[in-house]
Amino acid sequence: MKGHDTMGKDLKGKELGKGLSQRKDGKYSGRFVDRFGKRTQVYGSTLKEVKNKIAVAVADNERLRNVVEPNTTLDQWYEKWMKVYKIPVIRANSKKRYETVYIKHIQPYLGNKKLTEITKLMITDTINQVHAKGYQWETLNKIRILLIDMLDRAMEDDFLVKNPAKGVRLPVNRPQSEAKALTREDQADFFECSAGTFYNNLFIAAINTGLRPGELFALTEDDIDFEKNEIKVNKTLLYQKLDGDTQKEFHIDPPKTKSSYRTVPINSFCREALQKQIILHKIICDNSPYKGKLDFPDLLFTTKFGTPLNSQLYLQAIGRIVDEINLTKDPLDAMEKFSGHTFRHTFATRCFEAGIPPKTVQSYLGHASLQMTMDLYTSVLDKKKVDDMKLLEDTIGLENSDSSSLTRKIIQFGA
C-alpha cells in the first residue's frame, strides 16, 4: 500500500505488513505517509480494525489529493479562491481591491510559486520588497490579510497543513491613529447595524451635531430648543480625579474654551433621535436600581442604569457595533474600530462636502480659531486628493496590465 512504513510484527514475531505492528499492551497500530509527507498513525484493538482505519484514511487522502493538484501555484489558487469563496459574496468594489492587491503586490513575487513551497520567509521577503518601493503599513497589512485568508481556505480544503502567512511581521509599525472621518459606506453600515440598539440615539446626535463626547454626555433636556431646532452647548462632563478626590469622579464643568459656548442647529434626524432619547431617559430613570440616588439625574445620555457615561463606555459601545458589522465583512473590507471623536470629524467632513463655509463649520464645532477648522478642512481635501489618485492609479494600473492577463497566465483548475 503506497505510503506505508516498514514491515512490522506482532508480539509472537509474525509479520503483519508494512507499517503495522502490535504494542506491548496487545493493541495494534498502523502508520502511513499522507500526501503532505506527514506520517499519520492509527490505533485499534484488533489488526482488522487498524487495517480498516488505514484503508479509510488512505482513500480519503487519495480523494483529497485530487481536489487540488499538488503542483498548484498561488496564481491558480487565487483564481479558484476568488471564484468559489469571494466573488459570490463580495461587492464589485471589493473585488477590484482584491485584484489590485494581488496583481500589483503579490503576483509578481509569489504568483508562480507552488502553494506547498511558500514559506513565511518568502512572504516576509515579498512584503519587504513592496515596502522598499515606498508602500506603508496600510498596503502591507492588506497583503498580509489577503494571504492569510487565501491560505486559510487552502488549509480548510486540506491542501496545506499550516498557514505560512500567519505570524508574519510587518517592517513598519501601525501609524498612530489620526483624527479621521467615516467613509459614507462605513457610515451607512454603522447606522444600519446600530439601529434599535441602546446607544443609537447618542450615535445619531453625535454625527449630526459634531459635539465633543463630553458635551454630549453633559446634555440635558433643557439644553434643547425644539421650536428653534437647536442645542445650546454650555457645559461638559468630565470623568477624572481632581484635587480633593480619592478616585476618578464625574464632574460637570464649563466648556473647553470660550468659543465652545455655542448654539448648534439640529436636523430632522437629530431631532427625532433626541425626542426618542427623552422618552427613553424617563423610562431608564424610573427603572434604575439607583432611582432617587443618581448624582446627575438630568443627564440625557446615560448607561441603562441612569449613571453617567465616559469615553471608555462610549468606545466600548461603538466597538460592539463594529464587531457586529465585521461578522459579515470580508477581512480586507473589515471596519476599523474608532472613538467617539470620529463622529465629530465625520460631521465636519460632511459639512465640507456639502459646501458649508469653514467659518460656519468653526461655529458649529466650537473651535477656538479658524485655523483649527482650516487644518481639518485641509486634511479632508488632502485625503480626497489621495483617494482620487489611488482610484485613478488602481484603474489605470489594472487597465494597463490588462485584467485578462491574469487569466491567461493562470493554468485553470479543470473544467
N, C-alpha and C positions, 0 to 999 in steps of 0.2 A: 504493500500500500504506500503510495507516494507520500513522502514527507515523514515516514515513521522513523523511529530511532533504531538503535542496535537491538540484536536478538536478546530476549530476556528469558528467565527460567522461573519455575515455581519453587516452593520450599524443598521439594524432593529432587530438584535438579532437572526436571523435564522442561524442554524448550517450549515456550509459549508463542513465540513470534516476535517480530520486530517491534520494539517499543513497549512490550508487555512484560510485566513482572508481578511477583507475589511478595507482599511485605511480610515482615515477621509476625504481624498480628493476624495474618491469614487473609487480609483483604488484597484485592488486585488493583494494579494501576496501569495506566496506558499513556503513552506520550506520542505526540505528532507535532510537526512543524507547520504553522499556518502560512498563508500567502505573504505575510509580512516578514517571515523568517523567525517568528516568535515561537518558542517551544511551549506547547499547551499540554497540560496534564489533566487526566480524569481518573476517578476512583470508583470502585464498586465492590459489592460483597462477593460477587461471582465473576468468573472470567467472561461468561456470556454477557453479563451486564456491562462490563468495561468495553467489550468489543462493540456492543450496540451503541454505546455512548460515543466511541471513536468514529463509528460509521456515520452517525448523525452529524458530528462535528465536522468531519471531512467533507460530507455532502454540502453542508452549509457554507463551508469555506470555498468550495469549488463554485457554488452558486453565486456567492458574493464576489468571487474573482471575476465573474462575467459582468457584474453590474457596471464596473468602471475598469477600463483596460489598465493593466499595470504600468504601461508607458504613458499614461495620460499626462499631458503638460498642464501648466497653470492656465494657459490660454484656453485650452479645451474645457477645463473645469469651469472657468469663468463663463464661458458660453452656456454650458449646461446649468450652472448655478443661477445665472440671470434668467434663463428660460423657464426653469422649474420653480425656483424659490422667490424670485424678485418681481419680474415683470407682471405676474398675475395679481400682485398685491400693492405695488408701489405706484406713486404718481408719476406722470410723464416727466416733471422737472426733477424728480428724484432719480429716475433712470438716466437723465442727462448728467447728473452729478456723478453717478457711479461710473458712467462711461468716461467722463473726464478724468477722474481719479485713476481709474485702471489704465486707460490707454496712454495717458500722459506720464504717470508716475510709477506704475508697476510693470506694465508690459515690457518696456524697453530693457528691464533688468532681470525679470523673473518669468516672463511670458513663455519662453521655450524650455523652461526647466520642468523636469518631471515632478509631480506632486510629492512623491516619496523621497525626492532628493533635496527638497527645500528645507533649509535649516534656519534656526534662529539667527545664526551668524550671517547668513545670506540676506535675511530680511533686514537685519540691523544695518548691513552694508548698503542695501538699497535706500533705506531711509536717510543714511548719512550722505549718500550721493545726491539725493534730492535736496537735502538741507544745504549742501555745498553750492547749489545753484541759486541760493537765496531764499528758499521757501522756509517758512517759520512754523511754529507749533501747530497752528490750526490745520494746515495742509498735511503735515507729518502725522498728526493724530488721525486724520481721515484715512490715510494709507493704512495705518495700523488697525483701525476699526474695520475697514473693508476686508483686510486679510484675515483678521480674527473670525469674522463672520463666514467668509468663504471656506476657511479651513475647518471651522466648527461643523459646517454642513458636510464636509468631506469625511469627518470623523463619524457623524451620525449615519452616513451611508457606508460605514465600515471600510473606508478606503485608507484612512490614516489612523495610526494608533494614538498619536498626540498632536496637538496644535502648536507648531513652532512659532506662531505669531504671538502667542500668549507670553507675557513676561518681557517682551521686547521694550527696551527703554529708549526714549527719545533723546536726541542730543541737546535739546533745549528744554528748559522748564516752561510750564504753562505760564503765560503772562498774567500779571496781577489783573484782576477784574477791573475794567474801566466802567464808568457810568455808561450804561447802554440803554437802548430802547428796544422794545419788542418789534419784530417784523410784523407786518399786517397778518401774515399767515399764522405766526405764533400767537398773536393777539386773539385771532379768531378761534384757534384751537383751545387756548386757555379758557376763554369765557364760555365756550361750548361745554367744556368739561366742568367748569366751576358752577354752572347754572344749578340752582337748587341747593348748593352747599351752604354751610352755616355762615361763612365769611364772604359770600358772593357780593352782598351789598357793599361791603367795605372795598372789595376789589374794584367794583364799578365806580364808586365815589372817588377812589384814588386815581384811576386812569382818566377820569373825566374832569378832574379839578386840578391835578398837579400838586395837591397839598403834600407837605412833608409827612412822613409817618407819625411823628409826634403831634402834629397839628390835627391829623385825622383822629388819633386816639383821644385827644382832648375835646373833640367836637361834642356839643350838646344841642338839644332841640332848639334852644333859644338862639343859637348862632345861625339858624337857617330862616330865611325870609322867603316863603313860598310865593308870596304875592309879587315880589321883585325878582324871584328866581336867582337868589344869590346867597352866598355863605360869607359870614364875617369871621375872618381869622384873627383872633385876639389872644390866643394862649397856646401853649404846647404842653404835652405830658412827658415828663422825664422819669426814667427809672434808673436811679443811681444813688450812690452813697454820698450824702452831703455832710457838712460839718454838723455834728450832733447825732448823726445816725449811727446805729450799731451795725447796720447791714444795708443793702440796697432797698430803697423805698420809692414809692411813686410820689411825684411832686408836680403840681400844676404851676407852671412858670410863664412869664411873658414870652412872646415870640422871640425867635432867634435874633432879629435885628429890628430896628425901627421900621424899615421897609417891609418887614414881614407882617406888620399890621396892614391888612388889606381886605378888599371885598372881591370875591371870585364868583363869576357867573356860573350858573348850573344849567345844563341842557336837560332835555326831556328824560334821557336815560338815567342821569344822576338824580333828577327829581323823583322819579319812580322808585329808585333804589333807596333813597333817603326816607321816603314815605313808608316803604316796607320795613325799613330798619326801625323806625319809630314804633311801629306796631310790635315788631319782634322784641324790641328793647323792653317794652312794658311787660310782655309775657315772661321774658327772662328774669326781670326783677321780681315779679310776683311769685316765681317758682324757684328762685335762688335759695340754696341752703343758708345763705348769708343774709337773707332778707332782713332789713332793719339794721344790719351791721355793716353795710357797704360803705367804704370810705368815700367813694365817688359815685353815688347812685345816679347822677345825671349824665354820665358819660354815655354817648350813643353807641359807640362801638366797643364791645367788651367780649370777654370769654362767655361761654354758655352758662357760667355761674354768676355773671354780672360783675366779675372782677376786671380790673384794667388790663389793657394789652401792652405788650412791649415788643421791641423789634425782633427778639428771638421767637416769640409766639407767632408773630406775623410771618417770619421767614419759614417756620415750620408749616404754617397753613398754606403758604404758596407752594412749598416743596411737595406737599401731599398731592396737590393738583398736578404738578409737573410729573410726579411719579406715575400718576394715573394715566396721563397723556402718553407717556413713554412706553406703557404696556402695549400699546398698539402702534407704536412708531418703529420704523426701521432704525437700526443702530446709527447709520450715517445721518439720519434725519432727527435724531433724538434732541429734544428741547433741553437746553441747559437750565439749571436752577438759577434763580435770580432773587434779589432782595426787593423789599417793598419800594425802595427808592427808584427801581426800574420803572414803576408806573409813572412816577413824576417825569422822568426823562421821555417816556413814551408819549405822555400828554404834550410835552414841549415839542417833540418831533412831529406829532400830528398837527399841532398848531402851525409850525413852519411849513409843513407840506400843504396846508390849507391856505397859505399865503398871508397869515396873520403877521403883522409887523413885529419885529423883535422888541420894540419899545412896549407894545401891548402885552406880549408874552412875558416881559420882565415884570409887569404889574401883576400878572396872574401868579407868577412863581414867587414873587416877593424877593427877588434878587436885590442886593444892596447897590449894585452898579449895573449899568447896561453892558459893560464889558463881560460880566459873568454870563449874561444871556447870549452875547455875541460869540463867546467861546463855545457855548453849546451849539449855537446856530452854525458856526463854522465846522464843528465836529460832525454835525448832521450832513452838511454839504460835502465835507471831505469823504465821509463814509459812502455817500451816494456816488461820488466820483469813482471810488474804489470798486464798489459793487457794479457800477455801469461798465467799467473797464474789464472787470473779471468776467462779466457776462459776455462782453464783446470778445475777450480773449478765448473763452471757452467755445464760443460759437465759431469764430474764425479757425481756432485750433482744430476743432473736430472736422470742419468743412475741408480744411487743407489736407488733413490726414486721411480724408475720405473714410467716413464712418463704416463703409462696407469693407474696407481693407482688413479690418479685424476678422471678419467672417472669412475672407479669402485666405488669411494667414492661418486660421484655426482649422485643424482637421476635425470634422464633425464627429460626434458620437453616433454611430449607427444611423438608421433612418428614423 
